[in-house]
């Protein structure tokens, strides 16, 4: 089994951090993991993505062409990467983004997550990334909530751990 996971948004939304935490959690579960990231020249506001290849066997082909799972936090990213999703893919998208997206493919499974809304209730919009990861943990057999929490505890500065752990829990409970 091999899956390609694409996390997309704009700079400043924690897209790279989400990819790092998810990669760490998958590695902790015993999977082979390859992690890459790409972002525009702008520090904030430009296109940003994290690409995670995960497999239960050694990964020999490093070409990331199509995604099995897509997480989208911004409208430009959703529109740009919707075409990269394989038919039958799982797509988790912020509610507000989905509402503004217009016509959406019908050959993929789309799960709407109130990630921005939850993050604002927590008092920090940047944790929307963790809300989406929590929702992914509920929906995916590959990663679970506790491994994501372990990754946060191991890799995030202590002052930000509590809010991110809450965001994971609320994302998990949101679907």
C-alpha positions in Angstrom: 0.0 0.0 0.0 1.2 3.5 -0.9 -0.6 6.8 -0.6 0.2 10.3 -1.6 -1.1 13.0 0.7 -1.1 16.6 -0.4 -1.7 19.4 2.1 -2.3 22.8 0.4 -3.0 26.4 1.3 -1.2 29.7 1.4 2.0 30.7 3.2 1.3 31.5 6.9 -1.4 28.8 7.3 0.9 26.2 8.8 0.9 24.0 5.7 4.6 22.9 6.0 4.2 22.4 9.8 1.1 20.2 9.2 3.1 18.1 6.8 5.9 17.7 9.3 3.6 16.6 12.1 1.7 14.2 9.8 4.9 12.8 8.5 6.2 12.3 12.0 3.0 10.6 13.2 3.1 8.2 10.2 6.7 7.4 10.8 5.9 6.7 14.5 3.3 4.2 13.3 6.0 2.3 11.4 5.4 3.5 7.8 8.1 4.5 5.3 7.6 8.2 4.8 8.9 10.8 2.3 8.1 14.4 2.9 8.6 17.4 0.6 7.4 21.0 0.6 7.0 23.8 -1.9 6.2 27.4 -1.3 6.3 30.6 -3.3 8.9 33.3 -2.9 6.5 35.2 -0.6 6.8 34.4 3.0 3.1 34.7 3.6 0.2 34.7 1.2 1.8 32.7 -1.6 1.0 29.2 -2.7 2.2 26.5 -0.3 2.0 22.7 -0.2 3.3 19.7 1.7 3.7 16.4 -0.1 3.8 13.2 1.9 4.4 9.8 0.4 3.6 7.0 2.8 3.9 3.2 2.4 4.1 0.0 4.3 7.1 -1.0 2.1 10.2 0.8 0.9 9.5 3.8 -1.3 11.5 3.6 -4.5 9.6 5.9 -6.8 9.7 9.5 -5.6 7.4 11.0 -8.2 4.4 12.7 -6.6 2.1 13.1 -9.5 -1.4 12.5 -8.1 -2.9 12.5 -4.6 -4.9 9.9 -2.8 -5.7 12.4 0.0 -5.9 16.2 -0.4 -6.3 18.7 2.4 -7.1 22.2 1.4 -7.1 25.3 3.5 -7.5 28.1 0.9 -9.6 28.6 -2.2 -6.7 29.1 -4.6 -5.1 25.9 -3.3 -8.4 24.0 -3.6 -8.9 25.1 -7.1 -5.3 24.5 -8.1 -4.9 21.0 -6.6 -8.4 19.6 -7.1 -7.2 18.3 -10.5 -4.2 16.5 -8.9 -6.5 14.3 -6.8 -7.0 10.8 -8.3 -10.6 9.6 -8.9 -11.9 8.2 -5.6 -9.6 10.4 -3.6 -10.4 11.6 -0.1 -10.5 15.4 0.1 -10.8 17.3 3.3 -11.6 21.0 2.7 -12.4 23.9 5.0 -16.2 24.7 4.9 -15.7 28.3 3.9 -13.4 27.3 1.0 -15.9 24.7 -0.2 -18.8 27.2 -0.1 -16.8 29.6 -2.4 -15.4 26.9 -4.7 -18.3 26.6 -7.2 -18.5 23.4 -9.2 -16.7 20.5 -7.6 -15.8 17.1 -9.0 -18.1 14.2 -8.3 -15.6 11.4 -8.6 -13.9 12.1 -5.3 -15.1 12.0 -1.6 -15.3 15.4 -0.2 -15.5 16.0 3.6 -16.2 19.5 4.7 -14.5 20.5 7.9 -15.2 23.7 9.9 -11.4 24.2 10.4 -11.3 28.0 10.2 -14.4 28.4 12.4 -13.0 26.1 15.0 -9.6 27.8 14.9 -11.2 31.2 15.4 -13.2 29.9 18.4 -9.9 28.7 19.9 -8.5 32.2 19.3 -5.8 31.5 16.7 -6.6 31.0 13.0 -3.3 29.3 12.4 -4.4 26.1 14.1 -6.9 25.4 11.3 -4.2 23.2 9.9 -4.4 21.0 13.0 -8.2 20.9 12.9 -7.9 19.4 9.4 -5.3 16.9 10.6 -7.6 15.9 13.5 -10.4 15.3 10.9 -8.0 13.2 8.8 -7.2 11.1 11.8 -10.9 10.3 12.3 -11.4 9.4 8.6 -8.1 7.7 7.9 -6.9 4.2 8.9 -3.3 5.3 8.3 -2.9 7.8 11.1 -4.6 8.1 14.5 -5.2 11.0 16.8 -2.8 9.8 19.5 0.2 9.6 17.1 -0.6 13.1 15.9 -0.7 14.3 19.5 2.7 12.6 20.2 4.2 14.4 17.2 2.9 17.7 18.5 4.3 17.0 21.9 7.7 16.0 20.5 8.1 18.7 17.9 6.2 21.8 19.0 7.3 24.5 21.4 5.6 24.0 24.7 3.7 27.4 24.6 1.8 26.2 21.5 1.1 22.6 22.4 -2.1 23.0 24.3 -4.0 24.9 21.6 -2.8 22.6 18.9 -3.8 19.5 20.9 -7.3 21.0 21.4 -7.4 21.8 17.6 -6.7 18.1 16.8 -9.4 17.0 19.2 -12.0 19.4 17.8 -11.1 18.5 14.3 -11.5 14.8 15.1 -14.9 15.5 16.7 -16.1 17.7 13.8 -16.8 14.9 11.4 
